[in-house]
Amino acid sequence: MAPYDRALISMTDQISSLLSDRRKLTYYQSIKVRPQQVARGILGHMCSVGLGRYDEKLSKHLFDPSSDLLGEARLSYWVYPYSGRTVIRDLAMGNFGTRQATAMYILKSYPVAFAMAWRKDFLFDKWQPQNFDRYAGAGPADEVDLPLEFVGLPGQLWPEHVQGNHFAGMHDDGAFIARERDPRRALGK
């Protein structure tokens, strides 16, 4: 799994670098990523949540770099300029308007968030994040230019805080949220 983690770390480092230097920041930018490795890195982290519920069907995607992960699942991503972490596995999300539902994994941590939907035609209600669909045919180590958007980003609780036509349900062992400690408490205030 080390190549997957390296690809994911490279992606987050590039986005962090852009966010930390306003001179580099434009409305739209692109970074170099290995989409197949990033997708497997996300899946590997999601599989580590609730190991007792590990699904053997996911092994083919984790251990066979030529499997069709990006053909079977839609990996969406967006710049996430917030602190804290959110990890949700076994989320069922639906849209009353489109009458679609999907199983979804969510992983959010500064500077990027991901939503992996197991139904590729599922649409969010009001905003559609960019996704890795166009890279489904990329080779296991192919590098691509991945576009980033820095405007019109959703709030910190999107998409799990459902609104509009969405509904959601989740397994009670499949989610956690970590927030940074309140710095005022550390000072004794």
Biotite code that builds the C-alpha atoms (Angstrom):
import biotite.structure as struc

atoms = struc.array([
    struc.Atom([0.000, 0.000, 0.000], chain_id="A", res_id=1, res_name="MET", atom_name="CA", element="C"),
    struc.Atom([3.023, 2.330, 0.242], chain_id="A", res_id=2, res_name="ALA", atom_name="CA", element="C"),
    struc.Atom([2.761, 3.612, -3.372], chain_id="A", res_id=3, res_name="PRO", atom_name="CA", element="C"),
    struc.Atom([-0.862, 4.516, -2.725], chain_id="A", res_id=4, res_name="TYR", atom_name="CA", element="C"),
    struc.Atom([-0.028, 6.476, 0.406], chain_id="A", res_id=5, res_name="ASP", atom_name="CA", element="C"),
    struc.Atom([2.837, 8.252, -1.374], chain_id="A", res_id=6, res_name="ARG", atom_name="CA", element="C"),
    struc.Atom([0.486, 9.295, -4.196], chain_id="A", res_id=7, res_name="ALA", atom_name="CA", element="C"),
    struc.Atom([-2.078, 10.550, -1.704], chain_id="A", res_id=8, res_name="LEU", atom_name="CA", element="C"),
    struc.Atom([0.561, 12.434, 0.302], chain_id="A", res_id=9, res_name="ILE", atom_name="CA", element="C"),
    struc.Atom([1.903, 14.010, -2.879], chain_id="A", res_id=10, res_name="SER", atom_name="CA", element="C"),
    struc.Atom([-1.593, 15.217, -3.776], chain_id="A", res_id=11, res_name="MET", atom_name="CA", element="C"),
    struc.Atom([-2.244, 16.732, -0.363], chain_id="A", res_id=12, res_name="THR", atom_name="CA", element="C"),
    struc.Atom([1.219, 18.334, -0.227], chain_id="A", res_id=13, res_name="ASP", atom_name="CA", element="C"),
    struc.Atom([0.649, 20.038, -3.580], chain_id="A", res_id=14, res_name="GLN", atom_name="CA", element="C"),
    struc.Atom([-2.745, 21.394, -2.529], chain_id="A", res_id=15, res_name="ILE", atom_name="CA", element="C"),
    struc.Atom([-1.362, 22.544, 0.847], chain_id="A", res_id=16, res_name="SER", atom_name="CA", element="C"),
    struc.Atom([1.431, 24.377, -0.948], chain_id="A", res_id=17, res_name="SER", atom_name="CA", element="C"),
    struc.Atom([-1.078, 26.211, -3.116], chain_id="A", res_id=18, res_name="LEU", atom_name="CA", element="C"),
    struc.Atom([-3.290, 27.120, -0.166], chain_id="A", res_id=19, res_name="LEU", atom_name="CA", element="C"),
    struc.Atom([-0.392, 28.372, 1.953], chain_id="A", res_id=20, res_name="SER", atom_name="CA", element="C"),
    struc.Atom([1.008, 30.776, -0.668], chain_id="A", res_id=21, res_name="ASP", atom_name="CA", element="C"),
    struc.Atom([-1.534, 33.275, -1.958], chain_id="A", res_id=22, res_name="ARG", atom_name="CA", element="C"),
    struc.Atom([0.811, 34.183, -4.823], chain_id="A", res_id=23, res_name="ARG", atom_name="CA", element="C"),
    struc.Atom([0.354, 30.670, -6.244], chain_id="A", res_id=24, res_name="LYS", atom_name="CA", element="C"),
    struc.Atom([-3.403, 30.627, -5.752], chain_id="A", res_id=25, res_name="LEU", atom_name="CA", element="C"),
    struc.Atom([-5.654, 31.315, -8.727], chain_id="A", res_id=26, res_name="THR", atom_name="CA", element="C"),
    struc.Atom([-9.305, 30.449, -9.211], chain_id="A", res_id=27, res_name="TYR", atom_name="CA", element="C"),
    struc.Atom([-8.409, 27.283, -11.070], chain_id="A", res_id=28, res_name="TYR", atom_name="CA", element="C"),
    struc.Atom([-5.194, 25.331, -10.914], chain_id="A", res_id=29, res_name="GLN", atom_name="CA", element="C"),
    struc.Atom([-3.978, 21.831, -11.659], chain_id="A", res_id=30, res_name="SER", atom_name="CA", element="C"),
    struc.Atom([-1.603, 19.465, -9.921], chain_id="A", res_id=31, res_name="ILE", atom_name="CA", element="C"),
    struc.Atom([0.143, 16.244, -10.968], chain_id="A", res_id=32, res_name="LYS", atom_name="CA", element="C"),
    struc.Atom([-1.360, 13.069, -9.507], chain_id="A", res_id=33, res_name="VAL", atom_name="CA", element="C"),
    struc.Atom([-1.456, 9.334, -10.105], chain_id="A", res_id=34, res_name="ARG", atom_name="CA", element="C"),
    struc.Atom([-5.251, 8.837, -10.108], chain_id="A", res_id=35, res_name="PRO", atom_name="CA", element="C"),
    struc.Atom([-5.276, 5.043, -9.819], chain_id="A", res_id=36, res_name="GLN", atom_name="CA", element="C"),
    struc.Atom([-2.938, 5.136, -6.821], chain_id="A", res_id=37, res_name="GLN", atom_name="CA", element="C"),
    struc.Atom([-4.805, 8.000, -5.130], chain_id="A", res_id=38, res_name="VAL", atom_name="CA", element="C"),
    struc.Atom([-8.114, 6.129, -5.548], chain_id="A", res_id=39, res_name="ALA", atom_name="CA", element="C"),
    struc.Atom([-6.650, 2.969, -4.014], chain_id="A", res_id=40, res_name="ARG", atom_name="CA", element="C"),
    struc.Atom([-5.132, 5.006, -1.181], chain_id="A", res_id=41, res_name="GLY", atom_name="CA", element="C"),
    struc.Atom([-8.559, 6.413, -0.356], chain_id="A", res_id=42, res_name="ILE", atom_name="CA", element="C"),
    struc.Atom([-10.136, 2.965, -0.534], chain_id="A", res_id=43, res_name="LEU", atom_name="CA", element="C"),
    struc.Atom([-7.397, 1.528, 1.698], chain_id="A", res_id=44, res_name="GLY", atom_name="CA", element="C"),
    struc.Atom([-8.008, 4.170, 4.354], chain_id="A", res_id=45, res_name="HIS", atom_name="CA", element="C"),
    struc.Atom([-11.756, 3.577, 4.174], chain_id="A", res_id=46, res_name="MET", atom_name="CA", element="C"),
    struc.Atom([-11.306, -0.197, 4.513], chain_id="A", res_id=47, res_name="CYS", atom_name="CA", element="C"),
    struc.Atom([-9.316, 0.360, 7.699], chain_id="A", res_id=48, res_name="SER", atom_name="CA", element="C"),
    struc.Atom([-12.422, 1.881, 9.325], chain_id="A", res_id=49, res_name="VAL", atom_name="CA", element="C"),
    struc.Atom([-14.450, -0.967, 10.758], chain_id="A", res_id=50, res_name="GLY", atom_name="CA", element="C"),
    struc.Atom([-12.045, -3.786, 9.910], chain_id="A", res_id=51, res_name="LEU", atom_name="CA", element="C"),
    struc.Atom([-14.551, -6.264, 11.304], chain_id="A", res_id=52, res_name="GLY", atom_name="CA", element="C"),
    struc.Atom([-16.755, -5.396, 8.325], chain_id="A", res_id=53, res_name="ARG", atom_name="CA", element="C"),
    struc.Atom([-14.017, -5.657, 5.692], chain_id="A", res_id=54, res_name="TYR", atom_name="CA", element="C"),
    struc.Atom([-15.543, -6.647, 2.390], chain_id="A", res_id=55, res_name="ASP", atom_name="CA", element="C"),
    struc.Atom([-13.430, -9.200, 0.487], chain_id="A", res_id=56, res_name="GLU", atom_name="CA", element="C"),
    struc.Atom([-14.841, -7.839, -2.791], chain_id="A", res_id=57, res_name="LYS", atom_name="CA", element="C"),
    struc.Atom([-12.714, -4.741, -2.218], chain_id="A", res_id=58, res_name="LEU", atom_name="CA", element="C"),
    struc.Atom([-9.497, -6.797, -2.122], chain_id="A", res_id=59, res_name="SER", atom_name="CA", element="C"),
    struc.Atom([-9.321, -6.907, -5.893], chain_id="A", res_id=60, res_name="LYS", atom_name="CA", element="C"),
    struc.Atom([-9.082, -3.119, -5.969], chain_id="A", res_id=61, res_name="HIS", atom_name="CA", element="C"),
    struc.Atom([-6.544, -2.902, -3.167], chain_id="A", res_id=62, res_name="LEU", atom_name="CA", element="C"),
    struc.Atom([-4.231, -5.679, -4.311], chain_id="A", res_id=63, res_name="PHE", atom_name="CA", element="C"),
    struc.Atom([-4.632, -5.634, -8.099], chain_id="A", res_id=64, res_name="ASP", atom_name="CA", element="C"),
    struc.Atom([-3.444, -2.265, -9.447], chain_id="A", res_id=65, res_name="PRO", atom_name="CA", element="C"),
    struc.Atom([-5.034, -3.047, -12.822], chain_id="A", res_id=66, res_name="SER", atom_name="CA", element="C"),
    struc.Atom([-8.555, -3.601, -11.441], chain_id="A", res_id=67, res_name="SER", atom_name="CA", element="C"),
    struc.Atom([-11.342, -1.318, -12.632], chain_id="A", res_id=68, res_name="ASP", atom_name="CA", element="C"),
    struc.Atom([-11.859, 0.660, -9.411], chain_id="A", res_id=69, res_name="LEU", atom_name="CA", element="C"),
    struc.Atom([-12.444, 3.985, -11.187], chain_id="A", res_id=70, res_name="LEU", atom_name="CA", element="C"),
    struc.Atom([-14.778, 2.205, -13.619], chain_id="A", res_id=71, res_name="GLY", atom_name="CA", element="C"),
    struc.Atom([-16.881, 0.799, -10.773], chain_id="A", res_id=72, res_name="GLU", atom_name="CA", element="C"),
    struc.Atom([-16.897, 3.743, -8.360], chain_id="A", res_id=73, res_name="ALA", atom_name="CA", element="C"),
    struc.Atom([-16.990, 7.515, -8.780], chain_id="A", res_id=74, res_name="ARG", atom_name="CA", element="C"),
    struc.Atom([-14.272, 9.195, -6.740], chain_id="A", res_id=75, res_name="LEU", atom_name="CA", element="C"),
    struc.Atom([-15.187, 12.857, -6.301], chain_id="A", res_id=76, res_name="SER", atom_name="CA", element="C"),
    struc.Atom([-12.833, 15.392, -4.769], chain_id="A", res_id=77, res_name="TYR", atom_name="CA", element="C"),
    struc.Atom([-12.796, 19.025, -3.715], chain_id="A", res_id=78, res_name="TRP", atom_name="CA", element="C"),
    struc.Atom([-10.478, 21.435, -1.956], chain_id="A", res_id=79, res_name="VAL", atom_name="CA", element="C"),
    struc.Atom([-11.252, 21.278, 1.781], chain_id="A", res_id=80, res_name="TYR", atom_name="CA", element="C"),
    struc.Atom([-9.830, 24.353, 3.571], chain_id="A", res_id=81, res_name="PRO", atom_name="CA", element="C"),
    struc.Atom([-11.151, 23.353, 7.017], chain_id="A", res_id=82, res_name="TYR", atom_name="CA", element="C"),
    struc.Atom([-9.553, 21.849, 10.119], chain_id="A", res_id=83, res_name="SER", atom_name="CA", element="C"),
    struc.Atom([-10.554, 18.542, 11.646], chain_id="A", res_id=84, res_name="GLY", atom_name="CA", element="C"),
    struc.Atom([-11.196, 15.205, 9.974], chain_id="A", res_id=85, res_name="ARG", atom_name="CA", element="C"),
    struc.Atom([-14.319, 13.382, 8.941], chain_id="A", res_id=86, res_name="THR", atom_name="CA", element="C"),
    struc.Atom([-14.336, 9.717, 7.956], chain_id="A", res_id=87, res_name="VAL", atom_name="CA", element="C"),
    struc.Atom([-17.619, 8.034, 7.097], chain_id="A", res_id=88, res_name="ILE", atom_name="CA", element="C"),
    struc.Atom([-17.861, 4.516, 5.815], chain_id="A", res_id=89, res_name="ARG", atom_name="CA", element="C"),
    struc.Atom([-21.084, 2.678, 5.074], chain_id="A", res_id=90, res_name="ASP", atom_name="CA", element="C"),
    struc.Atom([-23.046, 5.837, 4.298], chain_id="A", res_id=91, res_name="LEU", atom_name="CA", element="C"),
    struc.Atom([-26.192, 5.399, 2.271], chain_id="A", res_id=92, res_name="ALA", atom_name="CA", element="C"),
    struc.Atom([-27.079, 8.611, 0.490], chain_id="A", res_id=93, res_name="MET", atom_name="CA", element="C"),
    struc.Atom([-30.076, 9.229, -1.705], chain_id="A", res_id=94, res_name="GLY", atom_name="CA", element="C"),
    struc.Atom([-31.690, 11.973, -3.699], chain_id="A", res_id=95, res_name="ASN", atom_name="CA", element="C"),
    struc.Atom([-35.501, 12.147, -3.699], chain_id="A", res_id=96, res_name="PHE", atom_name="CA", element="C"),
    struc.Atom([-35.447, 14.341, -6.810], chain_id="A", res_id=97, res_name="GLY", atom_name="CA", element="C"),
    struc.Atom([-33.538, 11.885, -8.994], chain_id="A", res_id=98, res_name="THR", atom_name="CA", element="C"),
    struc.Atom([-34.733, 8.770, -7.124], chain_id="A", res_id=99, res_name="ARG", atom_name="CA", element="C"),
    struc.Atom([-31.150, 7.537, -6.924], chain_id="A", res_id=100, res_name="GLN", atom_name="CA", element="C"),
    struc.Atom([-29.284, 6.157, -3.947], chain_id="A", res_id=101, res_name="ALA", atom_name="CA", element="C"),
    struc.Atom([-25.758, 4.919, -3.439], chain_id="A", res_id=102, res_name="THR", atom_name="CA", element="C"),
    struc.Atom([-23.381, 3.501, -0.889], chain_id="A", res_id=103, res_name="ALA", atom_name="CA", element="C"),
    struc.Atom([-20.709, 6.101, -0.245], chain_id="A", res_id=104, res_name="MET", atom_name="CA", element="C"),
    struc.Atom([-17.461, 6.584, 1.646], chain_id="A", res_id=105, res_name="TYR", atom_name="CA", element="C"),
    struc.Atom([-16.375, 10.069, 2.722], chain_id="A", res_id=106, res_name="ILE", atom_name="CA", element="C"),
    struc.Atom([-12.891, 11.110, 3.779], chain_id="A", res_id=107, res_name="LEU", atom_name="CA", element="C"),
    struc.Atom([-12.276, 14.789, 4.566], chain_id="A", res_id=108, res_name="LYS", atom_name="CA", element="C"),
    struc.Atom([-9.099, 16.267, 5.994], chain_id="A", res_id=109, res_name="SER", atom_name="CA", element="C"),
    struc.Atom([-7.321, 19.504, 5.187], chain_id="A", res_id=110, res_name="TYR", atom_name="CA", element="C"),
    struc.Atom([-6.612, 20.246, 2.329], chain_id="A", res_id=111, res_name="PRO", atom_name="CA", element="C"),
    struc.Atom([-8.784, 17.844, 0.297], chain_id="A", res_id=112, res_name="VAL", atom_name="CA", element="C"),
    struc.Atom([-12.010, 15.887, 0.650], chain_id="A", res_id=113, res_name="ALA", atom_name="CA", element="C"),
    struc.Atom([-13.157, 12.767, -1.164], chain_id="A", res_id=114, res_name="PHE", atom_name="CA", element="C"),
    struc.Atom([-16.497, 11.040, -1.671], chain_id="A", res_id=115, res_name="ALA", atom_name="CA", element="C"),
    struc.Atom([-16.424, 7.558, -3.211], chain_id="A", res_id=116, res_name="MET", atom_name="CA", element="C"),
    struc.Atom([-19.864, 6.613, -4.554], chain_id="A", res_id=117, res_name="ALA", atom_name="CA", element="C"),
    struc.Atom([-20.491, 3.030, -5.608], chain_id="A", res_id=118, res_name="TRP", atom_name="CA", element="C"),
    struc.Atom([-23.186, 4.097, -8.059], chain_id="A", res_id=119, res_name="ARG", atom_name="CA", element="C"),
    struc.Atom([-21.472, 6.130, -10.771], chain_id="A", res_id=120, res_name="LYS", atom_name="CA", element="C"),
    struc.Atom([-24.595, 7.934, -11.975], chain_id="A", res_id=121, res_name="ASP", atom_name="CA", element="C"),
    struc.Atom([-25.494, 9.278, -8.513], chain_id="A", res_id=122, res_name="PHE", atom_name="CA", element="C"),
    struc.Atom([-25.784, 13.070, -8.494], chain_id="A", res_id=123, res_name="LEU", atom_name="CA", element="C"),
    struc.Atom([-25.632, 15.425, -5.556], chain_id="A", res_id=124, res_name="PHE", atom_name="CA", element="C"),
    struc.Atom([-28.485, 17.883, -5.280], chain_id="A", res_id=125, res_name="ASP", atom_name="CA", element="C"),
    struc.Atom([-27.034, 21.347, -5.952], chain_id="A", res_id=126, res_name="LYS", atom_name="CA", element="C"),
    struc.Atom([-23.295, 21.077, -6.498], chain_id="A", res_id=127, res_name="TRP", atom_name="CA", element="C"),
    struc.Atom([-21.232, 18.456, -8.297], chain_id="A", res_id=128, res_name="GLN", atom_name="CA", element="C"),
    struc.Atom([-17.600, 18.107, -7.214], chain_id="A", res_id=129, res_name="PRO", atom_name="CA", element="C"),
    struc.Atom([-14.949, 17.200, -9.735], chain_id="A", res_id=130, res_name="GLN", atom_name="CA", element="C"),
    struc.Atom([-14.235, 13.491, -10.066], chain_id="A", res_id=131, res_name="ASN", atom_name="CA", element="C"),
    struc.Atom([-11.737, 10.962, -11.360], chain_id="A", res_id=132, res_name="PHE", atom_name="CA", element="C"),
    struc.Atom([-14.092, 9.446, -14.002], chain_id="A", res_id=133, res_name="ASP", atom_name="CA", element="C"),
    struc.Atom([-11.990, 10.652, -16.960], chain_id="A", res_id=134, res_name="ARG", atom_name="CA", element="C"),
    struc.Atom([-8.987, 8.777, -15.508], chain_id="A", res_id=135, res_name="TYR", atom_name="CA", element="C"),
    struc.Atom([-10.652, 5.351, -15.321], chain_id="A", res_id=136, res_name="ALA", atom_name="CA", element="C"),
    struc.Atom([-8.500, 4.162, -18.233], chain_id="A", res_id=137, res_name="GLY", atom_name="CA", element="C"),
    struc.Atom([-5.234, 5.490, -16.781], chain_id="A", res_id=138, res_name="ALA", atom_name="CA", element="C"),
    struc.Atom([-2.551, 2.934, -16.024], chain_id="A", res_id=139, res_name="GLY", atom_name="CA", element="C"),
    struc.Atom([-1.567, 2.017, -12.462], chain_id="A", res_id=140, res_name="PRO", atom_name="CA", element="C"),
    struc.Atom([1.339, 4.504, -12.370], chain_id="A", res_id=141, res_name="ALA", atom_name="CA", element="C"),
    struc.Atom([0.182, 7.057, -14.981], chain_id="A", res_id=142, res_name="ASP", atom_name="CA", element="C"),
    struc.Atom([0.432, 10.679, -13.917], chain_id="A", res_id=143, res_name="GLU", atom_name="CA", element="C"),
    struc.Atom([-2.161, 13.247, -15.010], chain_id="A", res_id=144, res_name="VAL", atom_name="CA", element="C"),
    struc.Atom([-2.956, 16.923, -14.565], chain_id="A", res_id=145, res_name="ASP", atom_name="CA", element="C"),
    struc.Atom([-5.790, 17.071, -12.029], chain_id="A", res_id=146, res_name="LEU", atom_name="CA", element="C"),
    struc.Atom([-7.810, 20.306, -12.076], chain_id="A", res_id=147, res_name="PRO", atom_name="CA", element="C"),
    struc.Atom([-8.589, 22.051, -8.799], chain_id="A", res_id=148, res_name="LEU", atom_name="CA", element="C"),
    struc.Atom([-11.260, 24.629, -8.079], chain_id="A", res_id=149, res_name="GLU", atom_name="CA", element="C"),
    struc.Atom([-10.874, 27.162, -5.308], chain_id="A", res_id=150, res_name="PHE", atom_name="CA", element="C"),
    struc.Atom([-14.184, 29.028, -5.718], chain_id="A", res_id=151, res_name="VAL", atom_name="CA", element="C"),
    struc.Atom([-17.738, 27.947, -4.972], chain_id="A", res_id=152, res_name="GLY", atom_name="CA", element="C"),
    struc.Atom([-16.631, 25.286, -2.502], chain_id="A", res_id=153, res_name="LEU", atom_name="CA", element="C"),
    struc.Atom([-19.220, 23.675, -0.213], chain_id="A", res_id=154, res_name="PRO", atom_name="CA", element="C"),
    struc.Atom([-19.257, 24.146, 3.551], chain_id="A", res_id=155, res_name="GLY", atom_name="CA", element="C"),
    struc.Atom([-17.400, 22.013, 6.055], chain_id="A", res_id=156, res_name="GLN", atom_name="CA", element="C"),
    struc.Atom([-20.326, 19.648, 6.687], chain_id="A", res_id=157, res_name="LEU", atom_name="CA", element="C"),
    struc.Atom([-21.146, 18.934, 3.054], chain_id="A", res_id=158, res_name="TRP", atom_name="CA", element="C"),
    struc.Atom([-22.307, 16.369, 1.892], chain_id="A", res_id=159, res_name="PRO", atom_name="CA", element="C"),
    struc.Atom([-23.091, 14.438, 5.082], chain_id="A", res_id=160, res_name="GLU", atom_name="CA", element="C"),
    struc.Atom([-25.261, 17.242, 6.481], chain_id="A", res_id=161, res_name="HIS", atom_name="CA", element="C"),
    struc.Atom([-28.056, 16.528, 4.053], chain_id="A", res_id=162, res_name="VAL", atom_name="CA", element="C"),
    struc.Atom([-30.270, 19.301, 2.759], chain_id="A", res_id=163, res_name="GLN", atom_name="CA", element="C"),
    struc.Atom([-32.701, 19.796, -0.078], chain_id="A", res_id=164, res_name="GLY", atom_name="CA", element="C"),
    struc.Atom([-33.643, 16.533, -1.740], chain_id="A", res_id=165, res_name="ASN", atom_name="CA", element="C"),
    struc.Atom([-30.997, 14.390, -0.037], chain_id="A", res_id=166, res_name="HIS", atom_name="CA", element="C"),
    struc.Atom([-31.397, 11.752, 2.646], chain_id="A", res_id=167, res_name="PHE", atom_name="CA", element="C"),
    struc.Atom([-28.723, 9.716, 4.394], chain_id="A", res_id=168, res_name="ALA", atom_name="CA", element="C"),
    struc.Atom([-28.257, 6.812, 6.750], chain_id="A", res_id=169, res_name="GLY", atom_name="CA", element="C"),
    struc.Atom([-25.140, 5.227, 8.156], chain_id="A", res_id=170, res_name="MET", atom_name="CA", element="C"),
    struc.Atom([-23.838, 2.329, 10.193], chain_id="A", res_id=171, res_name="HIS", atom_name="CA", element="C"),
    struc.Atom([-23.040, 3.433, 13.752], chain_id="A", res_id=172, res_name="ASP", atom_name="CA", element="C"),
    struc.Atom([-19.487, 1.999, 13.691], chain_id="A", res_id=173, res_name="ASP", atom_name="CA", element="C"),
    struc.Atom([-18.611, 3.498, 10.344], chain_id="A", res_id=174, res_name="GLY", atom_name="CA", element="C"),
    struc.Atom([-18.068, 7.171, 11.129], chain_id="A", res_id=175, res_name="ALA", atom_name="CA", element="C"),
    struc.Atom([-15.913, 9.431, 13.197], chain_id="A", res_id=176, res_name="PHE", atom_name="CA", element="C"),
    struc.Atom([-15.171, 13.119, 13.320], chain_id="A", res_id=177, res_name="ILE", atom_name="CA", element="C"),
    struc.Atom([-11.981, 14.484, 14.847], chain_id="A", res_id=178, res_name="ALA", atom_name="CA", element="C"),
    struc.Atom([-11.696, 18.146, 15.679], chain_id="A", res_id=179, res_name="ARG", atom_name="CA", element="C"),
    struc.Atom([-8.654, 20.043, 16.783], chain_id="A", res_id=180, res_name="GLU", atom_name="CA", element="C"),
    struc.Atom([-8.437, 20.753, 20.475], chain_id="A", res_id=181, res_name="ARG", atom_name="CA", element="C"),
    struc.Atom([-9.719, 24.122, 21.530], chain_id="A", res_id=182, res_name="ASP", atom_name="CA", element="C"),
    struc.Atom([-6.488, 26.142, 21.920], chain_id="A", res_id=183, res_name="PRO", atom_name="CA", element="C"),
    struc.Atom([-8.122, 28.188, 24.707], chain_id="A", res_id=184, res_name="ARG", atom_name="CA", element="C"),
    struc.Atom([-8.423, 25.058, 26.874], chain_id="A", res_id=185, res_name="ARG", atom_name="CA", element="C"),
    struc.Atom([-4.698, 24.412, 26.535], chain_id="A", res_id=186, res_name="ALA", atom_name="CA", element="C"),
    struc.Atom([-4.082, 27.878, 27.957], chain_id="A", res_id=187, res_name="LEU", atom_name="CA", element="C"),
    struc.Atom([-6.318, 27.158, 30.941], chain_id="A", res_id=188, res_name="GLY", atom_name="CA", element="C"),
    struc.Atom([-9.078, 29.580, 29.908], chain_id="A", res_id=189, res_name="LYS", atom_name="CA", element="C"),
])
